[in-house]
């Protein structure tokens, strides 16, 4: 057996181990990055829901005020008849 083939056959398992551990590290880093992105998305979603709730509350108040005014106008028109 020649020396280059012998060295290659000895180094190949070590290189394989390094590649495997590198892939595990890369996968862990990507998972952490994805978890952070999900956490940020959840925080943004909660903020948007709170904003939507306040807008909906304001719209309900406006709608009830409009209904009250309409009732007053209808009452006035009935009195005029």
Secondary structure as UniProt FT lines:
FT   HELIX           3..80
//
